[in-house]
Amino acid sequence: MHEEQLDRYPVHCPYCNTPFELLVDRSEGSQETWEDCPRCCAPIQLRIEVSVDGELESVTLGRDDDVL
């Protein structure tokens, strides 16, 4: 993990709407992963898009039954 490639990305839980920050590691490239809400502990799907030059393009959140 490279600190210069870490981004704090503000989001809201798709279940309880609690705001929190994700720590996104751009060095991993585009990826799909899961994160639990820090408040309600619900599983959140994450789709992270990173450009070929390493810039964060988008972060999409979804509930566990959404299709991202």
Secondary structure, 3 states (H helix, E strand, C coil): CCHHHEEEEEEECCCCCCEEEEEEEHHHCCEEEEEECCCCCCEEEEEEEECCCCCEEEEEEECCCCCC
